[in-house]
Amino acid sequence: MQIFFSVGEPSGDQHAAHLIHELRKQRPDVDVRGFGGPHMEEAGCRIDFMLTTMAVMGFFKVLPMIWKFYKQVKHAEEIFKSERPDAVVLVDFPGFNWWIARKAKKQGIPVYYYLPPQLWAWAAYRIRRVRKYVDHVLCALPFEYDWYRERGVKATYVGHPFFDEVEETQLDPETMEKWGNHEGPLVAVLPGSRGAEIQNNWPIMLDVMQQLKGTIPKVHFLIGAYKKKQQERCEAMLAESGYDLPLTFLQGKAPEVIELGDCCLMVSGSISLEVMARRTPAVVVYYVNRLTYKLGEILIRCNYICLPNIMADKEIMSEFPCTGRREPTVKKIYDLLHGYLNDPEELKAKAAELDALRETVFSTGASKRVASFLVEEIDHKKKATAQAA
């Protein structure tokens, strides 16, 4: 049994790695290869190309990389022709993965989309592509499952792997002991995993921290740096700002940072689900250029961007998509966080809202369910093909 993965996001790399571990438990003979990242490679996937190094957003960021993407689409096509894997599993990254799906279907290879793109929010018209190139969608969110089924797409609700990772993560005891005894409030800060996210949002975060430093005694900021590269970028921009802030970088320790924070300042992304699961009140920011912002206003079909807010259909995490001058957004975020840190009852009320939402959506076992689904599907199709022959 051979499965080809195409995964372009750092978070997708982690989710796919968990899935690969489960596949190997259920079928030790499974051969996994494809496009992805270091976590998948550690899980035993043969990486044909490190696609996560090309995770960018926005038309002007993608444009210079089109030739590189095209070469990898041709690379996948050659693999499909020569190796003929039993299935292709796509994880998010739709702009590129539509082309992978197209090439796979051309060779008669079944295509499964795990953690599909949020078409219900910004591109409902692309449902035609799903019907044409995807055999089955494996949905992480309950309302997502309903949305695809209502539009005639085969779908299965499997739950979100972030919840598995929250449940399985063993928090580093040394980090928890050190910062758990800190005198004064702790603010968790998550500046994102992409270079563009840091470039756009870290300056806002720095300004907010500078203002909080001046008004909240003994406040300290724990910065969840994704990896060394992201930390170095943040450190360089901090040096350029000239700010002297009470902060500490904790590389690769986002769960600890979230758990320790009295509240959280974060860039919008799927990690908001972990923030929700750990019941940490949060403020969400996402700065984009004016053109992208205007396109977003035209294309976004829901009231919110942050996933917990979409799931609750109300704003449990205050969110600030913004463009242009940063000062107004900095002021609004500062006011909110200042209020949280000065009012323990308000923090408790926010945490209770998150806890109530967690009770309705939190379920573990997503990776195991997806692995079982894929193994059964592939075995069934192979058996049917053999009988037909």
C-alpha positions as CSV (number, residue, x, y, z in Angstrom):
1,M,0.0,0.0,0.0
2,Q,1.5,3.3,-1.1
3,I,0.1,6.8,-0.2
4,F,1.3,10.0,-1.6
5,F,0.9,13.1,0.6
6,S,1.0,16.8,-0.5
7,V,1.3,19.1,2.5
8,G,2.4,22.8,2.2
9,E,1.8,24.4,5.6
10,P,4.0,23.9,8.8
11,S,0.9,23.1,10.8
12,G,-0.2,20.6,8.1
13,D,3.2,19.0,8.4
14,Q,2.6,18.3,12.0
15,H,-1.0,16.9,11.4
16,A,0.2,14.7,8.5
17,A,3.0,13.4,10.7
18,H,0.5,12.3,13.3
19,L,-1.6,10.6,10.6
20,I,1.5,8.8,9.2
21,H,2.2,7.4,12.7
22,E,-1.3,6.1,12.9
23,L,-1.2,4.6,9.4
24,R,2.0,2.7,10.4
25,K,0.3,1.4,13.5
26,Q,-2.6,0.0,11.5
27,R,-0.6,-1.1,8.4
28,P,3.1,-1.5,9.1
29,D,3.7,-2.3,5.4
30,V,2.4,1.1,4.3
31,D,4.8,3.1,2.0
32,V,4.4,6.9,2.5
33,R,6.0,9.4,0.3
34,G,5.3,12.9,-1.1
35,F,5.7,16.6,-0.5
36,G,5.8,17.9,3.0
37,G,8.0,18.9,5.8
38,P,10.5,17.8,8.5
39,H,7.8,16.3,10.9
40,M,6.5,14.0,8.1
41,E,10.1,13.0,7.4
42,E,10.7,12.1,11.0
43,A,7.5,10.1,11.0
44,G,8.9,7.9,8.1
45,C,7.6,9.7,5.0
46,R,10.0,9.7,2.0
47,I,10.1,13.4,1.2
48,D,10.3,14.1,-2.5
49,F,10.3,17.8,-1.9
50,M,10.2,20.0,1.2
51,L,7.0,21.9,0.2
52,T,6.6,23.6,3.6
53,T,9.6,25.8,2.7
54,M,7.3,27.4,0.1
55,A,4.4,28.3,2.4
56,V,3.5,31.9,1.4
57,M,0.3,33.8,1.3
58,G,-1.0,36.6,-1.0
59,F,-0.9,37.0,-4.8
60,F,2.3,39.0,-4.9
61,K,4.2,36.6,-2.7
62,V,3.1,33.6,-4.8
63,L,3.9,35.1,-8.2
64,P,7.7,34.9,-8.1
65,M,7.4,31.2,-7.0
66,I,5.1,30.0,-9.8
67,W,7.9,28.3,-11.8
68,K,9.0,26.4,-8.7
69,F,5.4,25.3,-8.0
70,Y,5.0,24.2,-11.6
71,K,8.2,22.1,-11.5
72,Q,6.8,20.2,-8.4
73,V,3.5,19.6,-10.1
74,K,5.3,18.0,-13.0
75,H,7.4,16.1,-10.5
76,A,4.2,14.7,-8.9
77,E,2.8,13.8,-12.3
78,E,5.9,11.7,-13.0
79,I,5.6,9.9,-9.7
80,F,1.9,9.2,-10.4
81,K,2.7,7.7,-13.8
82,S,5.7,5.6,-12.7
83,E,4.7,4.6,-9.1
84,R,0.9,4.7,-9.3
85,P,0.2,5.2,-5.6
86,D,-3.0,3.7,-4.2
87,A,-4.2,7.1,-2.9
88,V,-3.2,10.8,-2.8
89,V,-3.9,12.7,0.4
90,L,-3.9,16.5,0.3
91,V,-3.7,18.7,3.4
92,D,-4.8,22.3,3.0
93,F,-2.6,24.5,0.7
94,P,-5.3,24.7,-2.0
95,G,-3.7,26.9,-4.6
96,F,-1.0,24.2,-5.2
97,N,-3.0,21.1,-4.2
98,W,-5.7,21.7,-6.8
99,W,-3.0,21.0,-9.4
100,I,-1.8,17.8,-7.6
101,A,-5.4,16.6,-7.4
102,R,-5.9,17.3,-11.2
103,K,-2.8,15.2,-12.1
104,A,-3.7,12.4,-9.8
105,K,-7.3,12.1,-11.2
106,K,-5.9,12.1,-14.7
107,Q,-4.0,8.9,-13.7
108,G,-7.1,7.4,-12.1
109,I,-5.7,7.7,-8.6
110,P,-8.2,8.4,-5.8
111,V,-7.8,11.8,-4.1
112,Y,-8.7,12.5,-0.4
113,Y,-8.6,16.0,1.0
114,Y,-7.8,16.1,4.7
115,L,-8.3,19.5,6.5
116,P,-9.7,21.0,3.3
117,P,-9.5,24.6,2.4
118,Q,-12.1,26.9,4.0
119,L,-14.2,27.3,0.8
120,W,-17.3,28.0,2.9
121,A,-15.6,31.3,4.1
122,W,-14.0,32.7,1.0
123,A,-14.4,30.7,-2.2
124,A,-17.7,28.8,-2.4
125,Y,-17.5,28.9,-6.2
126,R,-14.5,26.5,-6.1
127,I,-16.8,23.7,-4.9
128,R,-16.8,22.7,-8.6
129,R,-13.1,21.8,-8.3
130,V,-13.8,19.6,-5.3
131,R,-16.5,17.7,-7.1
132,K,-14.3,17.2,-10.2
133,Y,-10.9,16.3,-8.6
134,V,-11.6,15.1,-5.0
135,D,-13.1,11.7,-4.2
136,H,-13.7,12.3,-0.5
137,V,-13.3,15.2,1.9
138,L,-12.2,14.5,5.5
139,C,-13.6,17.3,7.5
140,A,-12.2,18.6,10.8
141,L,-15.2,20.8,11.8
142,P,-18.8,19.7,12.1
143,F,-20.3,22.6,10.2
144,E,-17.7,22.1,7.4
145,Y,-19.0,18.5,7.0
146,D,-22.6,19.8,6.6
147,W,-21.5,22.4,4.1
148,Y,-19.8,19.9,1.8
149,R,-22.5,17.3,2.0
150,E,-25.2,19.9,1.2
151,R,-23.3,20.6,-2.0
152,G,-23.1,17.1,-3.2
153,V,-19.6,16.2,-2.0
154,K,-18.7,12.9,-0.3
155,A,-17.5,13.9,3.1
156,T,-16.8,12.4,6.5
157,Y,-16.4,14.3,9.8
158,V,-13.2,13.1,11.6
159,G,-12.5,15.8,14.1
160,H,-9.5,18.1,14.3
161,P,-6.0,16.7,14.9
162,F,-5.1,19.8,17.0
163,F,-7.2,18.3,19.8
164,D,-5.2,15.0,19.6
165,E,-2.0,17.0,19.9
166,V,-3.3,19.0,22.9
167,E,-4.3,15.7,24.6
168,E,-1.1,13.9,23.9
169,T,1.4,16.8,24.5
170,Q,3.5,16.3,27.6
171,L,4.2,19.8,28.8
172,D,7.9,20.4,29.7
173,P,8.0,20.2,33.5
174,E,11.1,22.5,33.8
175,T,9.5,25.2,31.7
176,M,6.2,24.9,33.6
177,E,7.8,25.0,37.0
178,K,10.1,28.0,36.1
179,W,7.4,30.2,34.7
180,G,4.5,28.9,36.7
181,N,6.1,30.5,39.8
182,H,6.7,33.8,38.0
183,E,5.7,36.9,40.1
184,G,3.5,39.0,37.9
185,P,1.2,38.5,34.9
186,L,2.3,36.5,31.9
187,V,1.2,37.3,28.4
188,A,1.5,34.5,25.8
189,V,2.5,35.9,22.4
190,L,2.3,33.8,19.2
191,P,3.7,35.7,16.2
192,G,3.1,33.0,13.6
193,S,5.1,30.4,11.6
194,R,5.4,32.2,8.3
195,G,8.0,34.9,7.6
196,A,5.3,37.2,6.1
197,E,3.1,36.8,9.2
198,I,6.0,37.9,11.5
199,Q,6.9,40.8,9.2
200,N,3.4,42.1,9.2
201,N,2.2,41.4,12.7
202,W,5.3,41.4,15.0
203,P,5.6,45.3,14.9
204,I,2.0,45.6,16.1
205,M,2.8,43.1,18.9
206,L,5.9,45.0,19.9
207,D,4.0,48.2,20.1
208,V,1.3,46.6,22.3
209,M,4.0,45.0,24.6
210,Q,5.8,48.4,24.9
211,Q,2.5,50.0,26.1
212,L,1.6,47.2,28.5
213,K,5.1,47.3,29.9
214,G,4.5,50.9,31.0
215,T,1.2,50.3,32.8
216,I,1.2,46.7,34.1
217,P,3.7,46.1,36.9
218,K,5.9,43.0,36.6
219,V,4.3,41.9,33.3
220,H,6.4,39.5,31.3
221,F,5.9,38.3,27.7
222,L,6.5,34.7,26.7
223,I,7.1,34.5,22.9
224,G,6.2,31.1,21.3
225,A,8.8,31.0,18.4
226,Y,8.0,28.3,15.9
227,K,11.6,27.5,15.1
228,K,15.1,29.2,15.2
229,K,14.5,31.0,11.9
230,Q,11.3,32.7,13.2
231,Q,12.9,33.6,16.5
232,E,15.9,35.2,14.8
233,R,13.6,37.3,12.6
234,C,11.6,38.4,15.7
235,E,14.9,39.3,17.5
236,A,16.2,41.3,14.6
237,M,13.0,43.3,14.4
238,L,13.0,43.8,18.2
239,A,16.5,45.2,18.0
240,E,15.4,47.6,15.2
241,S,12.5,48.9,17.3
242,G,14.8,50.0,20.1
243,Y,12.4,48.6,22.7
244,D,13.7,47.1,25.9
245,L,10.9,44.6,26.7
246,P,10.6,42.0,29.5
247,L,10.2,39.1,27.2
248,T,11.6,35.6,26.8
249,F,11.6,33.5,23.6
250,L,10.6,29.8,24.1
251,Q,11.4,28.0,20.8
252,G,9.2,25.1,19.9
253,K,7.2,25.4,23.1
254,A,3.9,26.9,22.0
255,P,1.8,24.5,24.2
256,E,3.7,25.6,27.3
257,V,3.5,29.3,26.3
258,I,-0.3,29.0,25.8
259,E,-0.8,27.1,29.0
260,L,1.3,29.6,31.1
261,G,-0.2,32.8,29.7
262,D,-2.9,34.6,31.7
263,C,-4.0,35.8,28.2
264,C,-2.7,35.5,24.7
265,L,-1.9,37.9,21.8
266,M,-1.7,35.8,18.6
267,V,-1.7,35.9,14.8
268,S,-4.8,34.3,13.3
269,G,-4.4,30.7,12.4
270,S,-5.4,27.1,13.3
271,I,-3.4,27.3,16.5
272,S,-6.3,29.3,17.8
273,L,-7.9,25.9,18.3
274,E,-5.2,25.0,20.8
275,V,-5.6,28.3,22.5
276,M,-9.3,27.5,22.9
277,A,-8.6,24.0,24.1
278,R,-6.3,25.3,26.8
279,R,-8.9,27.9,27.7
280,T,-6.6,30.9,27.4
281,P,-8.4,34.2,26.7
282,A,-6.9,35.6,23.5
283,V,-6.8,38.6,21.2
284,V,-6.2,37.8,17.5
285,V,-4.5,40.1,15.0
286,Y,-3.9,39.8,11.3
287,Y,-2.3,42.6,9.3
288,V,-2.3,42.5,5.5
289,N,-1.6,45.0,2.7
290,R,-4.5,47.1,1.4
291,L,-5.2,45.1,-1.7
292,T,-5.4,41.8,0.1
293,Y,-7.6,43.4,2.8
294,K,-10.0,44.7,0.1
295,L,-10.1,41.3,-1.6
296,G,-10.8,39.7,1.8
297,E,-13.8,42.1,2.3
298,I,-15.2,41.0,-1.0
299,L,-14.5,37.3,-0.7
300,I,-15.0,36.4,3.0
301,R,-18.4,34.9,3.4
302,C,-18.5,34.7,7.2
303,N,-18.5,37.2,10.1
304,Y,-15.3,36.0,11.6
305,I,-11.8,34.8,10.6
306,C,-10.7,33.1,13.8
307,L,-11.9,29.4,13.9
308,P,-13.3,29.3,17.5
309,N,-15.4,32.4,16.7
310,I,-16.7,30.7,13.6
311,M,-17.5,27.6,15.5
312,A,-19.3,29.5,18.3
313,D,-20.9,32.0,15.8
314,K,-19.9,34.8,18.1
315,E,-16.7,36.6,19.1
316,I,-15.1,34.7,22.0
317,M,-11.7,35.8,20.9
318,S,-11.5,39.5,19.9
319,E,-10.1,39.7,16.4
320,F,-8.5,42.5,14.5
321,P,-7.9,42.0,10.8
322,C,-6.3,45.3,9.8
323,T,-4.4,47.3,7.2
324,G,-2.9,50.7,6.8
325,R,-1.9,52.6,9.9
326,R,-1.1,50.3,12.8
327,E,-1.7,52.8,15.7
328,P,-5.5,52.4,15.9
329,T,-5.2,48.6,16.1
330,V,-2.4,48.8,18.6
331,K,-4.6,51.0,20.8
332,K,-7.6,48.6,20.6
333,I,-5.5,45.5,21.4
334,Y,-3.7,47.3,24.3
335,D,-7.1,48.4,25.8
336,L,-8.4,44.8,25.7
337,L,-5.3,43.2,27.2
338,H,-4.9,45.9,29.8
339,G,-8.5,45.3,30.8
340,Y,-7.9,41.5,31.1
341,L,-4.8,41.9,33.1
342,N,-6.4,44.3,35.5
343,D,-9.7,42.4,36.0
344,P,-9.3,38.7,37.0
345,E,-13.1,38.3,36.9
346,E,-13.2,39.3,33.2
347,L,-10.4,36.8,32.5
348,K,-12.4,34.1,34.3
349,A,-15.5,34.9,32.3
350,K,-13.6,34.7,29.0
351,A,-12.0,31.4,30.0
352,A,-15.4,30.0,30.9
353,E,-16.7,30.9,27.4
354,L,-13.8,29.0,25.9
355,D,-14.4,26.1,28.2
356,A,-18.1,26.0,27.2
357,L,-17.1,25.9,23.5
358,R,-14.5,23.3,24.1
359,E,-17.1,21.0,25.7
360,T,-19.2,21.1,22.4
361,V,-16.4,20.6,19.9
362,F,-13.4,19.0,21.6
363,S,-13.0,15.3,20.6
364,T,-9.8,13.3,20.2
365,G,-9.0,10.5,17.8
366,A,-9.0,12.4,14.5
367,S,-5.7,10.9,13.2
368,K,-6.8,7.4,14.1
369,R,-10.2,7.8,12.4
370,V,-8.5,9.2,9.2
371,A,-6.0,6.3,9.1
372,S,-8.7,3.7,9.5
373,F,-10.8,5.4,6.8
374,L,-7.9,5.4,4.3
375,V,-6.8,1.8,5.0
376,E,-10.4,0.6,4.6
377,E,-11.0,2.7,1.4
378,I,-7.8,1.6,-0.2
379,D,-8.2,-2.1,0.7
380,H,-11.8,-2.0,-0.6
381,K,-10.8,-0.4,-3.9
382,K,-8.0,-2.8,-4.4
383,K,-10.3,-5.8,-3.7
384,A,-12.9,-4.4,-6.1
385,T,-10.3,-3.9,-8.9
386,A,-9.0,-7.5,-8.4
387,Q,-12.5,-8.9,-8.6
388,A,-13.2,-6.9,-11.7
389,A,-10.0,-8.2,-13.4
